[in-house]
Amino acid sequence: MRQRKHPEQGYRTCLGVLRLAKPFGRDRLDAACARALTINAHTYSSLHSILKNGLDRQPRTRATDEPAITHPNIRGAGYFH
């Protein structure tokens, strides 16, 4: 609500988020909110997208320090220094 220019806009967003519990259930909404907070997605549309695509049910994978693929043509960050 603090990110909105007018408090009424944030209030309406909160009502929309709470209304998502009706079609998706409270447990899924809680899981989606936790996931949205970890990825800094603070909008109604982001939360609705998480629920619609079932991302709240999937475990979140952590990024690794290793490259996504290994190939001889990939030089890496140390090459350019």
MIBA-525946 format. One line per field, with one value per atom (N, C-alpha, C, O): residue number from 1; residue in one letter; atom name; x, y, z. Coordinates in steps of 0.05 Angstrom, whole numbers, padded with zeros to 5 digits. Each point is the difference from the previous one (the first is absolute). Layout:
N
pos	c(NUM, ...)
code	c(a, ...)
site	c(CA, ...)
xx	c(X, ...)
yy	c(Y, ...)
zz	c(Z, ...)
END
This chain:
81
pos	c(1, 1, 1, 1, 2, 2, 2, 2, 3, 3, 3, 3, 4, 4, 4, 4, 5, 5, 5, 5, 6, 6, 6, 6, 7, 7, 7, 7, 8, 8, 8, 8, 9, 9, 9, 9, 10, 10, 10, 10, 11, 11, 11, 11, 12, 12, 12, 12, 13, 13, 13, 13, 14, 14, 14, 14, 15, 15, 15, 15, 16, 16, 16, 16, 17, 17, 17, 17, 18, 18, 18, 18, 19, 19, 19, 19, 20, 20, 20, 20, 21, 21, 21, 21, 22, 22, 22, 22, 23, 23, 23, 23, 24, 24, 24, 24, 25, 25, 25, 25, 26, 26, 26, 26, 27, 27, 27, 27, 28, 28, 28, 28, 29, 29, 29, 29, 30, 30, 30, 30, 31, 31, 31, 31, 32, 32, 32, 32, 33, 33, 33, 33, 34, 34, 34, 34, 35, 35, 35, 35, 36, 36, 36, 36, 37, 37, 37, 37, 38, 38, 38, 38, 39, 39, 39, 39, 40, 40, 40, 40, 41, 41, 41, 41, 42, 42, 42, 42, 43, 43, 43, 43, 44, 44, 44, 44, 45, 45, 45, 45, 46, 46, 46, 46, 47, 47, 47, 47, 48, 48, 48, 48, 49, 49, 49, 49, 50, 50, 50, 50, 51, 51, 51, 51, 52, 52, 52, 52, 53, 53, 53, 53, 54, 54, 54, 54, 55, 55, 55, 55, 56, 56, 56, 56, 57, 57, 57, 57, 58, 58, 58, 58, 59, 59, 59, 59, 60, 60, 60, 60, 61, 61, 61, 61, 62, 62, 62, 62, 63, 63, 63, 63, 64, 64, 64, 64, 65, 65, 65, 65, 66, 66, 66, 66, 67, 67, 67, 67, 68, 68, 68, 68, 69, 69, 69, 69, 70, 70, 70, 70, 71, 71, 71, 71, 72, 72, 72, 72, 73, 73, 73, 73, 74, 74, 74, 74, 75, 75, 75, 75, 76, 76, 76, 76, 77, 77, 77, 77, 78, 78, 78, 78, 79, 79, 79, 79, 80, 80, 80, 80, 81, 81, 81, 81)
code	c(m, m, m, m, r, r, r, r, q, q, q, q, r, r, r, r, k, k, k, k, h, h, h, h, p, p, p, p, e, e, e, e, q, q, q, q, g, g, g, g, y, y, y, y, r, r, r, r, t, t, t, t, c, c, c, c, l, l, l, l, g, g, g, g, v, v, v, v, l, l, l, l, r, r, r, r, l, l, l, l, a, a, a, a, k, k, k, k, p, p, p, p, f, f, f, f, g, g, g, g, r, r, r, r, d, d, d, d, r, r, r, r, l, l, l, l, d, d, d, d, a, a, a, a, a, a, a, a, c, c, c, c, a, a, a, a, r, r, r, r, a, a, a, a, l, l, l, l, t, t, t, t, i, i, i, i, n, n, n, n, a, a, a, a, h, h, h, h, t, t, t, t, y, y, y, y, s, s, s, s, s, s, s, s, l, l, l, l, h, h, h, h, s, s, s, s, i, i, i, i, l, l, l, l, k, k, k, k, n, n, n, n, g, g, g, g, l, l, l, l, d, d, d, d, r, r, r, r, q, q, q, q, p, p, p, p, r, r, r, r, t, t, t, t, r, r, r, r, a, a, a, a, t, t, t, t, d, d, d, d, e, e, e, e, p, p, p, p, a, a, a, a, i, i, i, i, t, t, t, t, h, h, h, h, p, p, p, p, n, n, n, n, i, i, i, i, r, r, r, r, g, g, g, g, a, a, a, a, g, g, g, g, y, y, y, y, f, f, f, f, h, h, h, h)
site	c(N, CA, C, O, N, CA, C, O, N, CA, C, O, N, CA, C, O, N, CA, C, O, N, CA, C, O, N, CA, C, O, N, CA, C, O, N, CA, C, O, N, CA, C, O, N, CA, C, O, N, CA, C, O, N, CA, C, O, N, CA, C, O, N, CA, C, O, N, CA, C, O, N, CA, C, O, N, CA, C, O, N, CA, C, O, N, CA, C, O, N, CA, C, O, N, CA, C, O, N, CA, C, O, N, CA, C, O, N, CA, C, O, N, CA, C, O, N, CA, C, O, N, CA, C, O, N, CA, C, O, N, CA, C, O, N, CA, C, O, N, CA, C, O, N, CA, C, O, N, CA, C, O, N, CA, C, O, N, CA, C, O, N, CA, C, O, N, CA, C, O, N, CA, C, O, N, CA, C, O, N, CA, C, O, N, CA, C, O, N, CA, C, O, N, CA, C, O, N, CA, C, O, N, CA, C, O, N, CA, C, O, N, CA, C, O, N, CA, C, O, N, CA, C, O, N, CA, C, O, N, CA, C, O, N, CA, C, O, N, CA, C, O, N, CA, C, O, N, CA, C, O, N, CA, C, O, N, CA, C, O, N, CA, C, O, N, CA, C, O, N, CA, C, O, N, CA, C, O, N, CA, C, O, N, CA, C, O, N, CA, C, O, N, CA, C, O, N, CA, C, O, N, CA, C, O, N, CA, C, O, N, CA, C, O, N, CA, C, O, N, CA, C, O, N, CA, C, O, N, CA, C, O, N, CA, C, O, N, CA, C, O, N, CA, C, O, N, CA, C, O, N, CA, C, O, N, CA, C, O, N, CA, C, O)
xx	c(00016, -00016, 00017, -00008, 00032, 00018, 00010, 00008, -00007, 00011, -00020, 00007, -00032, -00020, -00001, 00006, -00013, -00002, -00024, 00002, -00024, -00023, -00006, 00000, -00006, -00005, -00024, 00000, -00019, -00023, 00008, -00012, 00032, 00009, 00012, -00005, 00020, 00011, -00021, 00001, -00021, -00023, -00015, -00007, 00003, -00014, 00016, -00011, 00038, 00017, -00001, -00001, 00001, -00002, -00026, 00000, -00022, -00025, 00000, -00011, 00024, 00002, 00017, -00007, 00028, 00017, -00016, 00001, -00015, -00016, -00022, -00008, -00002, -00021, 00010, -00016, 00042, 00011, -00002, 00002, -00007, -00002, -00026, -00001, -00018, -00025, 00003, -00007, 00018, 00003, 00024, -00001, 00022, 00024, 00004, 00015, -00027, 00003, 00021, 00019, -00022, 00017, 00029, 00019, -00016, 00027, 00016, 00024, -00037, 00015, 00006, 00021, -00039, 00005, 00023, 00017, -00015, 00023, 00026, 00020, -00021, 00025, 00008, 00023, -00043, 00006, 00010, 00018, -00028, 00010, 00029, 00016, -00010, 00027, 00019, 00022, -00030, 00016, 00003, 00022, -00043, 00000, 00019, 00014, -00013, 00017, 00030, 00017, -00012, 00028, 00011, 00024, -00042, 00009, -00007, 00003, -00011, -00007, -00021, 00002, -00023, -00022, -00024, -00013, 00009, -00018, -00026, -00012, 00004, -00024, -00021, 00006, -00031, -00022, 00003, -00004, 00012, 00003, 00022, -00003, 00024, 00022, -00011, 00006, -00020, -00010, -00021, -00001, -00016, -00020, 00013, -00009, 00031, 00014, 00013, 00000, 00011, 00012, -00021, 00005, -00028, -00022, -00011, -00005, 00002, -00012, 00018, -00010, 00036, 00019, 00009, 00017, -00026, 00006, 00029, 00010, 00002, 00027, 00002, 00022, -00044, 00000, 00003, 00008, -00013, 00002, 00027, 00007, 00009, 00026, 00022, -00001, 00020, 00023, 00016, 00004, 00005, 00016, 00029, 00011, 00000, 00028, 00018, -00006, 00028, 00019, 00021, 00007, 00001, 00021, 00027, 00006, 00009, 00027, 00021, -00006, 00030, 00022, 00012, 00015, -00022, 00011, -00015, -00023, 00035, -00014, -00023, 00001, -00021, -00023, 00008, -00011, 00030, 00010, 00031, 00011, 00001, 00029, 00006, -00010, 00026, 00007, 00027, 00006, 00011, 00027, -00001, 00019, -00040, -00002, -00010, 00001, -00009, -00008, 00024, 00013, -00006, 00025, -00002, 00019, -00042, -00003, 00008, 00010, -00014, 00005, 00030, 00008, 00008, 00029, 00014, 00022, -00034, 00013, 00003, 00020, -00039, 00000, 00015, 00000, 00013, 00015, 00029, 00015)
yy	c(-00024, 00024, 00025, 00021, -00023, 00023, 00008, 00023, -00041, 00005, 00015, 00011, -00009, 00013, 00030, 00009, 00006, 00029, 00007, 00018, -00032, 00004, -00025, -00022, 00024, -00024, -00017, -00024, 00037, -00015, -00021, -00021, 00027, -00019, -00025, -00022, 00026, -00023, -00016, -00024, 00038, -00014, -00018, -00022, 00032, -00016, -00024, -00022, 00025, -00022, -00021, -00024, 00033, -00019, -00016, -00024, 00038, -00014, -00021, -00022, 00029, -00018, -00025, -00022, 00026, -00022, -00018, -00025, 00036, -00016, -00015, -00022, 00034, -00013, -00024, -00018, 00016, -00023, -00026, -00022, 00025, -00024, -00015, -00025, 00038, -00014, -00021, -00023, 00030, -00021, -00019, -00023, 00033, -00017, -00012, -00020, 00030, -00011, 00015, 00012, -00013, 00016, -00011, 00015, -00041, -00012, 00007, 00007, -00009, 00008, 00029, 00008, 00009, 00028, 00007, 00017, -00030, 00004, -00008, 00014, -00037, -00010, 00019, 00006, 00005, 00018, 00027, 00012, -00003, 00024, -00003, 00018, -00041, -00005, 00000, 00011, -00023, -00001, 00028, 00007, 00008, 00027, 00018, 00017, -00020, 00016, -00007, 00018, -00043, -00008, 00010, 00005, -00001, 00010, 00030, 00011, 00002, 00029, 00006, 00020, -00036, 00005, 00009, -00016, 00042, 00012, 00010, 00018, -00030, 00009, -00022, -00024, 00033, -00019, -00018, -00024, 00035, -00016, -00021, -00022, 00028, -00020, -00022, -00024, 00031, -00020, -00018, -00024, 00036, -00015, -00018, -00023, 00032, -00017, -00024, -00022, 00026, -00022, -00021, -00024, 00033, -00019, -00014, -00024, 00040, -00011, -00021, -00020, 00024, -00019, -00021, -00017, 00017, -00021, 00001, -00020, 00043, 00003, -00002, -00005, 00010, -00002, -00029, -00005, -00014, -00029, -00011, -00022, 00036, -00010, 00011, 00023, -00039, 00010, 00020, -00004, 00024, 00021, -00009, -00007, 00006, -00008, 00024, 00023, -00029, 00022, 00002, -00020, 00044, 00005, -00010, 00002, -00013, -00010, 00019, 00017, -00020, 00016, -00010, 00013, -00038, -00012, 00009, 00009, -00009, 00008, -00020, -00023, 00033, -00017, -00023, -00022, 00027, -00022, 00002, 00021, -00043, 00000, -00006, -00020, 00036, -00003, 00014, 00020, -00030, 00012, 00029, 00015, -00007, 00027, 00021, 00024, -00033, 00018, 00008, -00017, 00042, 00009, 00006, -00004, 00015, 00006, 00029, 00014, -00006, 00027, 00007, 00022, -00042, 00005, 00006, 00011, -00018, 00004, 00030, 00007, 00009, 00028, 00019, 00024, -00035, 00017, 00001, 00013)
zz	c(00000, 00000, 00000, -00010, 00021, 00001, -00027, -00004, -00015, -00026, -00018, -00021, 00029, -00016, 00006, 00022, -00042, 00003, 00019, 00016, -00019, 00016, 00016, -00012, 00038, 00016, -00010, 00004, -00017, -00009, -00021, -00001, -00015, -00020, 00013, -00009, 00030, 00014, 00014, 00002, 00008, 00014, -00020, 00007, -00031, -00020, -00008, -00005, 00003, -00006, 00021, -00005, 00030, 00023, -00001, 00005, -00011, -00003, -00022, 00002, -00025, -00022, 00007, -00007, 00022, 00008, 00019, -00002, 00021, 00019, -00015, 00008, -00029, -00015, -00016, -00007, 00003, -00014, 00017, -00011, 00036, 00018, -00007, 00004, -00015, -00007, -00022, 00005, -00028, -00021, 00004, -00009, 00023, 00002, 00027, 00002, 00018, 00027, 00016, -00011, 00038, 00017, 00001, 00000, 00000, 00001, -00025, 00002, -00025, -00025, 00000, -00010, 00020, 00000, 00018, -00006, 00029, 00019, -00014, 00003, -00016, -00014, -00022, -00004, -00011, -00022, 00011, -00012, 00034, 00012, 00010, -00004, 00015, 00009, -00024, 00002, -00023, -00025, -00012, -00008, 00008, -00011, 00016, -00011, 00037, 00017, -00005, 00001, -00007, -00004, -00027, -00003, -00016, -00026, -00004, -00022, 00043, 00000, -00021, -00014, 00012, -00018, 00018, 00012, -00011, 00019, -00013, 00010, -00032, -00013, -00001, 00003, -00006, -00002, -00024, 00002, -00025, -00024, 00003, -00011, 00024, 00005, 00017, -00005, 00026, 00018, -00014, 00004, -00020, -00015, -00020, -00004, -00009, -00019, 00014, -00011, 00035, 00015, 00005, -00003, 00012, 00006, -00025, 00000, -00021, -00025, -00012, -00011, 00012, -00012, 00019, -00008, 00032, 00019, 00011, 00010, -00011, 00009, 00031, 00011, 00002, 00029, 00010, 00022, -00040, 00007, -00007, 00009, -00025, -00008, 00018, 00009, -00003, 00017, -00016, -00024, 00037, -00013, -00001, 00020, -00044, -00003, 00006, -00008, 00020, 00007, -00023, -00013, 00009, -00021, 00011, 00023, -00041, 00007, -00010, -00017, 00027, -00010, -00025, -00014, 00007, -00024, -00025, 00003, -00026, -00024, -00006, 00008, -00022, -00007, -00018, 00002, -00020, -00017, -00001, 00005, -00011, -00004, -00029, -00011, -00001, -00028, -00004, 00013, -00031, -00003, -00011, 00004, -00017, -00010, 00020, -00005, 00029, 00021, 00016, 00012, -00012, 00012, 00029, 00015, -00006, 00028, 00007, -00018, 00042, 00009, 00001, -00005, 00012, 00002, -00026, 00000, -00022, -00026, -00007, -00013, 00021, -00008, 00018, -00004, 00024, 00019, -00006, 00014)
END
